[in-house]
Amino acid sequence: MAPYTMRNTVDRLDKPSTYTANKNRKRNRNQRDDDREGGREKTPEFQDNLKNATTLYVGNLSFYTTEEQIHELFAKCGEIKRLIMGLDRFQKTPCGFCFVEYYNHQDALDCMKYIGGTKLDERLIRTDLDEGFSEGRQYGRGKSGGQVRDEYRNEFDPGRGGYGKALTEDLDDEKILR
């Protein structure tokens, strides 16, 4: 008879986010290329960076959510070291995400446990552990300066500025042709 193994029914809170996992895949691919060429030294694994991570990525925010609202909600899990709002690269307006940095790892985990998946401004917010904020990450990575996903959204979403950028451009082009 095989020994009984117990599986967890709850996902680990400190698992890497999709962004971090993709970044790691790209880093590993580049590292393999460098190893073939005898290049740079190896960096610590990205999961090691998450073991003591104190920064959270917070996504799916309304474009109208303020720093004060975020600070009020996230301060319930621990003292906040700093809060960085995600901004449109060109217009410098909020574009639906932020980084919240705590003083210790446990506060960040508590925040993921208790606040992740709750509603703020009628939107379910998403929290993920992050390796840490670095300058430049506060700006959206989309072509229009905002988030990539907002460029290809087909449905109307008032909390994220209406229609996606690509659909808005198509609608504007149709009006010009008429």
Secondary structure, 3 states (H helix, E strand, C coil): CCCCCCCCCCCCCCCCCHHHHHHHHHHHHHHHHHHHHCCCCCCCCHHHHHHCCCEEEEECCCCCCCHHHHHHHHHHHCCEEEEEEEECCCCCCEEEEEEEEECCHHHHHHHHHHCCCCEECCEECEEEEECCCCCCCCECCCCCCCCHHHHCCCCCEHHHCECCHHHHHHHHHHHHHC
